Amino acid sequence: MIRMLIVSQLILKFIKYSIQFGVAPWKYFQLNAKYFNKEKGYTIG
């Protein structure tokens, strides 16, 4: 029960901040792809 509340809060905050900053939610990972790839050690090319 508590986990469902936490997950729903995270999702609602994610949507709220996406709207607040005017960024489509599905673009989040595109915007941060370089950071995630660098952190995991992935290289492209």
N, C-alpha and C positions, 0 to 999 in steps of 0.2 A: 504494500500500500504506500509506504513512504517513498519507495523507489519510483513508483508511478508519479507521485507528486513532484519529485525532483526532476524527472525526465520531462514532465509537462512544463515545468517552470523554465527549464533550459530551452525547450523548443519555443515557448512564447517569448522569451527574452531574445532569442536568435531572430525571430520574426520582427520583434519590436525594433531592434537595432538595425536590421536590414532596411526597414521602412524609414527610420530616423535618418540614416545616412544616405538613403536613396540608392541602395545597391540591391539588385535582385538576389534573393537568398541563394539561388543555385550558382551565382558567380563567386561566392565566398572562396571556394576551393581553387577556382581559376585565379583569383587575386593573390592567393597565398601559395600557389603551386611551387614557386621558386623556393620559398622558405621550407616547405615540407620536403621537397626533393633534396635540398641541401642538408637538412637535418637527418634524413635517412641515408644520405650518401648516394642517391640516384643521380646518374648523369644522362643527359639526352644528347644523342648525336654521335 
